[in-house]
Amino acid sequence: MLIRAATTDDREFLERMLLEAYNWDGQPRFTMEQLAAEDHAWRYVDGWMRPGDFGVVAEDGRPIGAAWARLLTADRPGYGYVADGVPELSIGVMPEHRGRGVGRALLEALVRDAAQYGRLSLSVEPENRAAELYRSLGFRKVGHSGGSDTLLLEL
């Protein structure tokens, strides 16, 4: 598996990975059209790549997962927003590649890239298997909104 930096050309794949992240439990809770119409969700990919955006893509002959982060602001926060200047991450892995270390490899690479910011945040539903992965990498719960926990990693 190869981990490479995400580029402007990866936008469509990031959209697909965002959909996978939102449908993490295998239930088709969102279609791509519904996700694109949900402003809070679409903030994670809209206008990719803006200044401050960074991410990584896992490939195994083709893209199989991605993790990326954006600097969102108090006037247009994401679900895992904690403060201006703290990048909020999103991650998605193709279902057939889950449970094989792809997510961990993506997160470890993204955390290295985020070091300059000092912190990294995210939002996750407590039932999501990925919550354990985040905690194993040092993320800690700093809030709860709706049905999701807000986690923060001090770098």
HURASUL-V527657 format. One record per residue. N is the residue number from 1. RES is the residue in one small letter. PHI is phi in radians with two decimals (999 if undefined). PSI is psi as a letter, one per 40 degrees, with the letter a starting at -180 (none if undefined). NEAR is the number of other ideal C-beta (glycine too) atoms within 8 Angstrom. Layout:
# HURASUL-V527657
n->[N | N]
res->[RES | RES]
phi->[PHI | PHI]
psi->[PSI | PSI]
near->[NEAR | NEAR]
This chain:
# HURASUL-V527657
n->[1 | 2 | 3 | 4 | 5 | 6 | 7 | 8 | 9 | 10 | 11 | 12 | 13 | 14 | 15 | 16 | 17 | 18 | 19 | 20 | 21 | 22 | 23 | 24 | 25 | 26 | 27 | 28 | 29 | 30 | 31 | 32 | 33 | 34 | 35 | 36 | 37 | 38 | 39 | 40 | 41 | 42 | 43 | 44 | 45 | 46 | 47 | 48 | 49 | 50 | 51 | 52 | 53 | 54 | 55 | 56 | 57 | 58 | 59 | 60 | 61 | 62 | 63 | 64 | 65 | 66 | 67 | 68 | 69 | 70 | 71 | 72 | 73 | 74 | 75 | 76 | 77 | 78 | 79 | 80 | 81 | 82 | 83 | 84 | 85 | 86 | 87 | 88 | 89 | 90 | 91 | 92 | 93 | 94 | 95 | 96 | 97 | 98 | 99 | 100 | 101 | 102 | 103 | 104 | 105 | 106 | 107 | 108 | 109 | 110 | 111 | 112 | 113 | 114 | 115 | 116 | 117 | 118 | 119 | 120 | 121 | 122 | 123 | 124 | 125 | 126 | 127 | 128 | 129 | 130 | 131 | 132 | 133 | 134 | 135 | 136 | 137 | 138 | 139 | 140 | 141 | 142 | 143 | 144 | 145 | 146 | 147 | 148 | 149 | 150 | 151 | 152 | 153 | 154 | 155]
res->[m | l | i | r | a | a | t | t | d | d | r | e | f | l | e | r | m | l | l | e | a | y | n | w | d | g | q | p | r | f | t | m | e | q | l | a | a | e | d | h | a | w | r | y | v | d | g | w | m | r | p | g | d | f | g | v | v | a | e | d | g | r | p | i | g | a | a | w | a | r | l | l | t | a | d | r | p | g | y | g | y | v | a | d | g | v | p | e | l | s | i | g | v | m | p | e | h | r | g | r | g | v | g | r | a | l | l | e | a | l | v | r | d | a | a | q | y | g | r | l | s | l | s | v | e | p | e | n | r | a | a | e | l | y | r | s | l | g | f | r | k | v | g | h | s | g | g | s | d | t | l | l | l | e | l]
phi->[999 | -1.87 | -1.95 | -2.28 | -1.18 | -1.29 | -2.23 | -0.98 | -1.17 | -1.54 | -0.93 | -1.06 | -1.18 | -1.09 | -1.04 | -1.11 | -1.22 | -1.11 | -1.09 | -1.06 | -1.11 | -1.27 | -1.83 | -1.00 | -1.60 | 1.50 | -1.51 | -1.36 | -1.26 | -2.32 | -1.70 | -1.06 | -1.13 | -1.15 | -1.11 | -1.12 | -1.44 | -1.59 | -0.96 | -1.04 | -1.31 | -1.19 | -1.02 | -1.30 | -2.27 | -1.04 | 1.32 | -0.98 | -1.92 | -1.66 | -0.97 | 1.64 | -1.28 | -2.67 | -3.02 | -2.40 | -2.21 | -1.66 | -2.25 | -2.40 | 1.52 | -2.74 | -1.08 | -2.19 | -3.05 | -2.66 | -2.33 | -2.57 | -2.43 | -2.36 | -1.57 | -1.72 | -2.11 | -1.03 | -1.39 | -2.50 | -1.34 | -1.64 | -1.22 | -1.84 | -1.11 | -2.13 | -3.02 | -1.00 | 1.52 | -1.86 | -1.11 | -1.91 | -1.70 | -2.26 | -2.60 | -2.60 | -2.32 | -0.97 | -0.90 | -1.25 | -1.95 | -1.28 | 1.35 | -2.08 | 1.57 | -1.16 | -1.05 | -1.08 | -1.08 | -1.10 | -1.12 | -1.06 | -1.18 | -1.17 | -1.06 | -1.06 | -1.22 | -1.56 | -0.91 | -1.09 | -1.56 | 1.46 | -2.62 | -2.57 | -2.17 | -2.86 | -2.15 | -2.61 | -1.27 | -0.97 | -1.37 | -1.21 | -0.96 | -1.11 | -1.01 | -1.14 | -1.04 | -1.05 | -1.11 | -1.17 | -1.64 | 1.84 | -1.18 | -2.28 | -1.23 | -2.18 | -3.06 | -2.51 | -2.47 | 1.05 | -1.77 | -2.14 | -1.65 | -1.71 | -1.99 | -2.34 | -2.01 | -1.52 | -1.73]
psi->[h | h | h | i | i | i | i | d | e | e | d | d | d | d | d | d | d | d | d | d | d | d | f | d | e | e | h | g | d | i | i | d | d | d | d | d | e | g | d | d | d | e | d | e | e | h | e | h | h | i | h | e | i | i | i | i | h | h | i | g | d | i | h | e | i | i | h | i | i | i | h | i | i | d | e | g | i | a | d | f | h | d | i | i | e | h | i | h | i | i | i | i | h | h | d | e | e | i | e | e | e | d | d | d | d | d | d | d | d | d | d | d | d | e | d | d | e | d | i | h | i | i | h | i | h | d | e | h | d | d | d | d | d | d | d | d | e | e | i | i | h | e | i | h | h | b | e | i | i | h | i | h | h | h | none]
near->[8 | 6 | 10 | 7 | 7 | 12 | 6 | 6 | 4 | 13 | 10 | 6 | 10 | 16 | 12 | 10 | 14 | 14 | 13 | 12 | 10 | 10 | 11 | 10 | 7 | 5 | 5 | 5 | 6 | 11 | 7 | 9 | 6 | 8 | 14 | 8 | 7 | 9 | 6 | 7 | 11 | 11 | 11 | 12 | 10 | 6 | 4 | 11 | 8 | 7 | 3 | 7 | 11 | 11 | 14 | 14 | 13 | 16 | 11 | 8 | 3 | 5 | 9 | 11 | 15 | 16 | 14 | 16 | 15 | 13 | 11 | 9 | 7 | 7 | 4 | 6 | 8 | 11 | 11 | 13 | 12 | 11 | 7 | 6 | 5 | 14 | 13 | 17 | 14 | 15 | 16 | 12 | 14 | 9 | 7 | 4 | 11 | 10 | 2 | 5 | 5 | 13 | 13 | 9 | 11 | 16 | 14 | 9 | 11 | 17 | 12 | 7 | 10 | 13 | 8 | 4 | 10 | 7 | 12 | 16 | 16 | 13 | 12 | 12 | 9 | 8 | 5 | 9 | 7 | 10 | 13 | 7 | 11 | 13 | 10 | 6 | 11 | 7 | 10 | 8 | 7 | 8 | 7 | 6 | 7 | 4 | 4 | 12 | 11 | 16 | 16 | 12 | 13 | 6 | 9]
